[in-house]
Amino acid sequence: MSILDKAKNKTQEMSGRAKQSIGRATDDRSLEAKGQRERVGGALKNAVHKVKDAFT
């Protein structure tokens, strides 16, 4: 996995974390859920890439 991929995934994860926090603070359930999906998506991509790296 390239450094660029890692950075993109981490950015997605951090962006999702921010959206989730803002949604929670403003009581916007939709934004909170969207942020959670982005955060989990970024973390999942990182996990998949770590597994791939382990086998290559």
HTML snippet that shows the backbone in 3Dmol.js (N, CA, C, O; Angstrom):
<script src="https://3Dmol.org/build/3Dmol-min.js"></script>
<div id="view" style="width:600px;height:400px;position:relative"></div>
<script>
const pdb = `
ATOM      1  N   MET A   1       0.860  -1.170   0.000  1.00  0.00           N
ATOM      2  CA  MET A   1       0.000   0.000   0.000  1.00  0.00           C
ATOM      3  C   MET A   1       0.899   1.223   0.000  1.00  0.00           C
ATOM      4  O   MET A   1       1.871   1.311   0.750  1.00  0.00           O
ATOM      5  N   SER A   2       0.552   2.140  -0.845  1.00  0.00           N
ATOM      6  CA  SER A   2       1.377   3.339  -0.943  1.00  0.00           C
ATOM      7  C   SER A   2       1.074   4.312   0.189  1.00  0.00           C
ATOM      8  O   SER A   2       0.038   4.238   0.850  1.00  0.00           O
ATOM      9  N   ILE A   3       1.994   5.203   0.379  1.00  0.00           N
ATOM     10  CA  ILE A   3       1.823   6.228   1.402  1.00  0.00           C
ATOM     11  C   ILE A   3       0.625   7.112   1.073  1.00  0.00           C
ATOM     12  O   ILE A   3      -0.077   7.576   1.972  1.00  0.00           O
ATOM     13  N   LEU A   4       0.395   7.340  -0.210  1.00  0.00           N
ATOM     14  CA  LEU A   4      -0.749   8.156  -0.636  1.00  0.00           C
ATOM     15  C   LEU A   4      -2.067   7.493  -0.232  1.00  0.00           C
ATOM     16  O   LEU A   4      -2.984   8.170   0.234  1.00  0.00           O
ATOM     17  N   ASP A   5      -2.163   6.182  -0.405  1.00  0.00           N
ATOM     18  CA  ASP A   5      -3.375   5.458   0.003  1.00  0.00           C
ATOM     19  C   ASP A   5      -3.588   5.550   1.506  1.00  0.00           C
ATOM     20  O   ASP A   5      -4.709   5.752   1.973  1.00  0.00           O
ATOM     21  N   LYS A   6      -2.509   5.402   2.257  1.00  0.00           N
ATOM     22  CA  LYS A   6      -2.615   5.494   3.710  1.00  0.00           C
ATOM     23  C   LYS A   6      -3.092   6.874   4.127  1.00  0.00           C
ATOM     24  O   LYS A   6      -3.923   7.006   5.026  1.00  0.00           O
ATOM     25  N   ALA A   7      -2.566   7.901   3.474  1.00  0.00           N
ATOM     26  CA  ALA A   7      -2.955   9.274   3.796  1.00  0.00           C
ATOM     27  C   ALA A   7      -4.425   9.517   3.453  1.00  0.00           C
ATOM     28  O   ALA A   7      -5.147  10.152   4.222  1.00  0.00           O
ATOM     29  N   LYS A   8      -4.863   9.017   2.313  1.00  0.00           N
ATOM     30  CA  LYS A   8      -6.267   9.188   1.922  1.00  0.00           C
ATOM     31  C   LYS A   8      -7.199   8.507   2.928  1.00  0.00           C
ATOM     32  O   LYS A   8      -8.213   9.078   3.331  1.00  0.00           O
ATOM     33  N   ASN A   9      -6.852   7.299   3.323  1.00  0.00           N
ATOM     34  CA  ASN A   9      -7.684   6.569   4.276  1.00  0.00           C
ATOM     35  C   ASN A   9      -7.717   7.260   5.630  1.00  0.00           C
ATOM     36  O   ASN A   9      -8.768   7.345   6.266  1.00  0.00           O
ATOM     37  N   LYS A  10      -6.570   7.753   6.068  1.00  0.00           N
ATOM     38  CA  LYS A  10      -6.511   8.444   7.360  1.00  0.00           C
ATOM     39  C   LYS A  10      -7.300   9.752   7.290  1.00  0.00           C
ATOM     40  O   LYS A  10      -7.974  10.124   8.250  1.00  0.00           O
ATOM     41  N   THR A  11      -7.215  10.451   6.150  1.00  0.00           N
ATOM     42  CA  THR A  11      -7.978  11.683   5.963  1.00  0.00           C
ATOM     43  C   THR A  11      -9.471  11.401   6.010  1.00  0.00           C
ATOM     44  O   THR A  11     -10.233  12.146   6.627  1.00  0.00           O
ATOM     45  N   GLN A  12      -9.887  10.320   5.354  1.00  0.00           N
ATOM     46  CA  GLN A  12     -11.305   9.939   5.370  1.00  0.00           C
ATOM     47  C   GLN A  12     -11.747   9.623   6.795  1.00  0.00           C
ATOM     48  O   GLN A  12     -12.834  10.012   7.223  1.00  0.00           O
ATOM     49  N   GLU A  13     -10.897   8.919   7.515  1.00  0.00           N
ATOM     50  CA  GLU A  13     -11.229   8.554   8.887  1.00  0.00           C
ATOM     51  C   GLU A  13     -11.355   9.798   9.776  1.00  0.00           C
ATOM     52  O   GLU A  13     -12.291   9.903  10.568  1.00  0.00           O
ATOM     53  N   MET A  14     -10.422  10.725   9.646  1.00  0.00           N
ATOM     54  CA  MET A  14     -10.446  11.936  10.470  1.00  0.00           C
ATOM     55  C   MET A  14     -11.605  12.852  10.074  1.00  0.00           C
ATOM     56  O   MET A  14     -12.226  13.472  10.937  1.00  0.00           O
ATOM     57  N   SER A  15     -11.896  12.940   8.789  1.00  0.00           N
ATOM     58  CA  SER A  15     -13.027  13.735   8.318  1.00  0.00           C
ATOM     59  C   SER A  15     -14.335  13.171   8.870  1.00  0.00           C
ATOM     60  O   SER A  15     -15.211  13.915   9.310  1.00  0.00           O
ATOM     61  N   GLY A  16     -14.447  11.856   8.838  1.00  0.00           N
ATOM     62  CA  GLY A  16     -15.635  11.207   9.389  1.00  0.00           C
ATOM     63  C   GLY A  16     -15.776  11.450  10.880  1.00  0.00           C
ATOM     64  O   GLY A  16     -16.878  11.671  11.383  1.00  0.00           O
ATOM     65  N   ARG A  17     -14.644  11.408  11.588  1.00  0.00           N
ATOM     66  CA  ARG A  17     -14.663  11.649  13.027  1.00  0.00           C
ATOM     67  C   ARG A  17     -15.147  13.081  13.320  1.00  0.00           C
ATOM     68  O   ARG A  17     -15.917  13.307  14.254  1.00  0.00           O
ATOM     69  N   ALA A  18     -14.679  14.044  12.502  1.00  0.00           N
ATOM     70  CA  ALA A  18     -15.088  15.439  12.690  1.00  0.00           C
ATOM     71  C   ALA A  18     -16.584  15.606  12.415  1.00  0.00           C
ATOM     72  O   ALA A  18     -17.292  16.254  13.186  1.00  0.00           O
ATOM     73  N   LYS A  19     -17.060  15.021  11.315  1.00  0.00           N
ATOM     74  CA  LYS A  19     -18.485  15.113  10.981  1.00  0.00           C
ATOM     75  C   LYS A  19     -19.344  14.478  12.062  1.00  0.00           C
ATOM     76  O   LYS A  19     -20.397  15.001  12.427  1.00  0.00           O
ATOM     77  N   GLN A  20     -18.880  13.351  12.562  1.00  0.00           N
ATOM     78  CA  GLN A  20     -19.631  12.665  13.612  1.00  0.00           C
ATOM     79  C   GLN A  20     -19.716  13.544  14.856  1.00  0.00           C
ATOM     80  O   GLN A  20     -20.778  13.651  15.470  1.00  0.00           O
ATOM     81  N   SER A  21     -18.622  14.163  15.222  1.00  0.00           N
ATOM     82  CA  SER A  21     -18.612  15.034  16.408  1.00  0.00           C
ATOM     83  C   SER A  21     -19.493  16.256  16.213  1.00  0.00           C
ATOM     84  O   SER A  21     -20.232  16.643  17.119  1.00  0.00           O
ATOM     85  N   ILE A  22     -19.418  16.867  15.037  1.00  0.00           N
ATOM     86  CA  ILE A  22     -20.247  18.046  14.752  1.00  0.00           C
ATOM     87  C   ILE A  22     -21.721  17.658  14.761  1.00  0.00           C
ATOM     88  O   ILE A  22     -22.553  18.381  15.309  1.00  0.00           O
ATOM     89  N   GLY A  23     -22.044  16.517  14.155  1.00  0.00           N
ATOM     90  CA  GLY A  23     -23.423  16.043  14.151  1.00  0.00           C
ATOM     91  C   GLY A  23     -23.949  15.792  15.543  1.00  0.00           C
ATOM     92  O   GLY A  23     -25.101  16.096  15.850  1.00  0.00           O
ATOM     93  N   ARG A  24     -23.091  15.230  16.390  1.00  0.00           N
ATOM     94  CA  ARG A  24     -23.489  14.965  17.769  1.00  0.00           C
ATOM     95  C   ARG A  24     -23.696  16.276  18.525  1.00  0.00           C
ATOM     96  O   ARG A  24     -24.643  16.408  19.300  1.00  0.00           O
ATOM     97  N   ALA A  25     -22.807  17.247  18.296  1.00  0.00           N
ATOM     98  CA  ALA A  25     -22.880  18.528  19.009  1.00  0.00           C
ATOM     99  C   ALA A  25     -24.094  19.352  18.584  1.00  0.00           C
ATOM    100  O   ALA A  25     -24.678  20.069  19.396  1.00  0.00           O
ATOM    101  N   THR A  26     -24.472  19.246  17.307  1.00  0.00           N
ATOM    102  CA  THR A  26     -25.596  20.031  16.799  1.00  0.00           C
ATOM    103  C   THR A  26     -26.900  19.244  16.779  1.00  0.00           C
ATOM    104  O   THR A  26     -27.925  19.738  16.309  1.00  0.00           O
ATOM    105  N   ASP A  27     -26.854  18.012  17.292  1.00  0.00           N
ATOM    106  CA  ASP A  27     -28.012  17.124  17.320  1.00  0.00           C
ATOM    107  C   ASP A  27     -28.544  16.845  15.910  1.00  0.00           C
ATOM    108  O   ASP A  27     -29.751  16.740  15.696  1.00  0.00           O
ATOM    109  N   ASP A  28     -27.610  16.728  14.950  1.00  0.00           N
ATOM    110  CA  ASP A  28     -27.940  16.409  13.561  1.00  0.00           C
ATOM    111  C   ASP A  28     -27.625  14.926  13.341  1.00  0.00           C
ATOM    112  O   ASP A  28     -26.488  14.561  13.045  1.00  0.00           O
ATOM    113  N   ARG A  29     -28.636  14.087  13.488  1.00  0.00           N
ATOM    114  CA  ARG A  29     -28.446  12.640  13.403  1.00  0.00           C
ATOM    115  C   ARG A  29     -27.923  12.206  12.034  1.00  0.00           C
ATOM    116  O   ARG A  29     -27.132  11.268  11.940  1.00  0.00           O
ATOM    117  N   SER A  30     -28.356  12.878  10.990  1.00  0.00           N
ATOM    118  CA  SER A  30     -27.926  12.536   9.645  1.00  0.00           C
ATOM    119  C   SER A  30     -26.422  12.764   9.472  1.00  0.00           C
ATOM    120  O   SER A  30     -25.717  11.903   8.945  1.00  0.00           O
ATOM    121  N   LEU A  31     -25.942  13.904   9.908  1.00  0.00           N
ATOM    122  CA  LEU A  31     -24.520  14.222   9.797  1.00  0.00           C
ATOM    123  C   LEU A  31     -23.694  13.287  10.685  1.00  0.00           C
ATOM    124  O   LEU A  31     -22.607  12.854  10.302  1.00  0.00           O
ATOM    125  N   GLU A  32     -24.208  12.990  11.844  1.00  0.00           N
ATOM    126  CA  GLU A  32     -23.516  12.079  12.757  1.00  0.00           C
ATOM    127  C   GLU A  32     -23.375  10.694  12.121  1.00  0.00           C
ATOM    128  O   GLU A  32     -22.310  10.081  12.193  1.00  0.00           O
ATOM    129  N   ALA A  33     -24.435  10.210  11.506  1.00  0.00           N
ATOM    130  CA  ALA A  33     -24.405   8.894  10.865  1.00  0.00           C
ATOM    131  C   ALA A  33     -23.467   8.888   9.657  1.00  0.00           C
ATOM    132  O   ALA A  33     -22.731   7.925   9.443  1.00  0.00           O
ATOM    133  N   LYS A  34     -23.497   9.956   8.877  1.00  0.00           N
ATOM    134  CA  LYS A  34     -22.607  10.056   7.717  1.00  0.00           C
ATOM    135  C   LYS A  34     -21.153  10.059   8.173  1.00  0.00           C
ATOM    136  O   LYS A  34     -20.307   9.400   7.566  1.00  0.00           O
ATOM    137  N   GLY A  35     -20.866  10.783   9.220  1.00  0.00           N
ATOM    138  CA  GLY A  35     -19.519  10.818   9.760  1.00  0.00           C
ATOM    139  C   GLY A  35     -19.068   9.460  10.257  1.00  0.00           C
ATOM    140  O   GLY A  35     -17.921   9.063  10.054  1.00  0.00           O
ATOM    141  N   GLN A  36     -19.967   8.757  10.902  1.00  0.00           N
ATOM    142  CA  GLN A  36     -19.632   7.425  11.404  1.00  0.00           C
ATOM    143  C   GLN A  36     -19.326   6.478  10.249  1.00  0.00           C
ATOM    144  O   GLN A  36     -18.380   5.694  10.325  1.00  0.00           O
ATOM    145  N   ARG A  37     -20.126   6.545   9.174  1.00  0.00           N
ATOM    146  CA  ARG A  37     -19.875   5.698   8.007  1.00  0.00           C
ATOM    147  C   ARG A  37     -18.510   6.005   7.400  1.00  0.00           C
ATOM    148  O   ARG A  37     -17.768   5.087   7.051  1.00  0.00           O
ATOM    149  N   GLU A  38     -18.171   7.288   7.271  1.00  0.00           N
ATOM    150  CA  GLU A  38     -16.875   7.666   6.703  1.00  0.00           C
ATOM    151  C   GLU A  38     -15.730   7.196   7.592  1.00  0.00           C
ATOM    152  O   GLU A  38     -14.732   6.670   7.100  1.00  0.00           O
ATOM    153  N   ARG A  39     -15.875   7.387   8.895  1.00  0.00           N
ATOM    154  CA  ARG A  39     -14.827   6.996   9.838  1.00  0.00           C
ATOM    155  C   ARG A  39     -14.581   5.499   9.778  1.00  0.00           C
ATOM    156  O   ARG A  39     -13.437   5.053   9.699  1.00  0.00           O
ATOM    157  N   VAL A  40     -15.652   4.731   9.815  1.00  0.00           N
ATOM    158  CA  VAL A  40     -15.528   3.275   9.785  1.00  0.00           C
ATOM    159  C   VAL A  40     -14.992   2.823   8.430  1.00  0.00           C
ATOM    160  O   VAL A  40     -14.191   1.891   8.360  1.00  0.00           O
ATOM    161  N   GLY A  41     -15.424   3.472   7.365  1.00  0.00           N
ATOM    162  CA  GLY A  41     -14.929   3.129   6.030  1.00  0.00           C
ATOM    163  C   GLY A  41     -13.429   3.332   5.910  1.00  0.00           C
ATOM    164  O   GLY A  41     -12.726   2.477   5.372  1.00  0.00           O
ATOM    165  N   GLY A  42     -12.941   4.447   6.401  1.00  0.00           N
ATOM    166  CA  GLY A  42     -11.506   4.719   6.360  1.00  0.00           C
ATOM    167  C   GLY A  42     -10.724   3.723   7.194  1.00  0.00           C
ATOM    168  O   GLY A  42      -9.675   3.243   6.766  1.00  0.00           O
ATOM    169  N   ALA A  43     -11.221   3.408   8.376  1.00  0.00           N
ATOM    170  CA  ALA A  43     -10.549   2.453   9.250  1.00  0.00           C
ATOM    171  C   ALA A  43     -10.552   1.053   8.630  1.00  0.00           C
ATOM    172  O   ALA A  43      -9.566   0.322   8.731  1.00  0.00           O
ATOM    173  N   LEU A  44     -11.650   0.692   7.999  1.00  0.00           N
ATOM    174  CA  LEU A  44     -11.749  -0.623   7.369  1.00  0.00           C
ATOM    175  C   LEU A  44     -10.776  -0.741   6.198  1.00  0.00           C
ATOM    176  O   LEU A  44     -10.129  -1.774   6.027  1.00  0.00           O
ATOM    177  N   LYS A  45     -10.674   0.306   5.401  1.00  0.00           N
ATOM    178  CA  LYS A  45      -9.723   0.295   4.280  1.00  0.00           C
ATOM    179  C   LYS A  45      -8.301   0.127   4.786  1.00  0.00           C
ATOM    180  O   LYS A  45      -7.520  -0.626   4.205  1.00  0.00           O
ATOM    181  N   ASN A  46      -7.959   0.823   5.863  1.00  0.00           N
ATOM    182  CA  ASN A  46      -6.622   0.677   6.437  1.00  0.00           C
ATOM    183  C   ASN A  46      -6.383  -0.749   6.907  1.00  0.00           C
ATOM    184  O   ASN A  46      -5.300  -1.295   6.700  1.00  0.00           O
ATOM    185  N   ALA A  47      -7.372  -1.353   7.532  1.00  0.00           N
ATOM    186  CA  ALA A  47      -7.230  -2.719   8.019  1.00  0.00           C
ATOM    187  C   ALA A  47      -7.027  -3.703   6.860  1.00  0.00           C
ATOM    188  O   ALA A  47      -6.201  -4.611   6.948  1.00  0.00           O
ATOM    189  N   VAL A  48      -7.783  -3.515   5.784  1.00  0.00           N
ATOM    190  CA  VAL A  48      -7.659  -4.394   4.619  1.00  0.00           C
ATOM    191  C   VAL A  48      -6.272  -4.259   4.014  1.00  0.00           C
ATOM    192  O   VAL A  48      -5.653  -5.257   3.646  1.00  0.00           O
ATOM    193  N   HIS A  49      -5.784  -3.042   3.909  1.00  0.00           N
ATOM    194  CA  HIS A  49      -4.467  -2.826   3.338  1.00  0.00           C
ATOM    195  C   HIS A  49      -3.368  -3.406   4.228  1.00  0.00           C
ATOM    196  O   HIS A  49      -2.362  -3.900   3.719  1.00  0.00           O
ATOM    197  N   LYS A  50      -3.544  -3.355   5.530  1.00  0.00           N
ATOM    198  CA  LYS A  50      -2.565  -3.946   6.439  1.00  0.00           C
ATOM    199  C   LYS A  50      -2.495  -5.462   6.240  1.00  0.00           C
ATOM    200  O   LYS A  50      -1.414  -6.051   6.268  1.00  0.00           O
ATOM    201  N   VAL A  51      -3.643  -6.076   6.043  1.00  0.00           N
ATOM    202  CA  VAL A  51      -3.677  -7.521   5.802  1.00  0.00           C
ATOM    203  C   VAL A  51      -2.995  -7.836   4.473  1.00  0.00           C
ATOM    204  O   VAL A  51      -2.218  -8.787   4.383  1.00  0.00           O
ATOM    205  N   LYS A  52      -3.279  -7.053   3.457  1.00  0.00           N
ATOM    206  CA  LYS A  52      -2.639  -7.248   2.156  1.00  0.00           C
ATOM    207  C   LYS A  52      -1.126  -7.109   2.270  1.00  0.00           C
ATOM    208  O   LYS A  52      -0.378  -7.902   1.700  1.00  0.00           O
ATOM    209  N   ASP A  53      -0.685  -6.102   3.003  1.00  0.00           N
ATOM    210  CA  ASP A  53       0.752  -5.872   3.181  1.00  0.00           C
ATOM    211  C   ASP A  53       1.415  -7.041   3.909  1.00  0.00           C
ATOM    212  O   ASP A  53       2.569  -7.372   3.636  1.00  0.00           O
ATOM    213  N   ALA A  54       0.696  -7.657   4.822  1.00  0.00           N
ATOM    214  CA  ALA A  54       1.245  -8.757   5.592  1.00  0.00           C
ATOM    215  C   ALA A  54       1.507  -9.976   4.702  1.00  0.00           C
ATOM    216  O   ALA A  54       2.414 -10.763   4.974  1.00  0.00           O
ATOM    217  N   PHE A  55       0.717 -10.128   3.650  1.00  0.00           N
ATOM    218  CA  PHE A  55       0.857 -11.296   2.781  1.00  0.00           C
ATOM    219  C   PHE A  55       1.702 -11.034   1.551  1.00  0.00           C
ATOM    220  O   PHE A  55       1.920 -11.938   0.744  1.00  0.00           O
ATOM    221  N   THR A  56       2.177  -9.822   1.399  1.00  0.00           N
ATOM    222  CA  THR A  56       3.021  -9.544   0.223  1.00  0.00           C
ATOM    223  C   THR A  56       4.441  -9.296   0.617  1.00  0.00           C
ATOM    224  O   THR A  56       5.286  -9.047  -0.243  1.00  0.00           O
TER     225      THR A  56
END
`;
const viewer = $3Dmol.createViewer("view");
viewer.addModel(pdb, "pdb");
viewer.setStyle({}, {cartoon: {color: "spectrum"}});
viewer.zoomTo();
viewer.render();
</script>
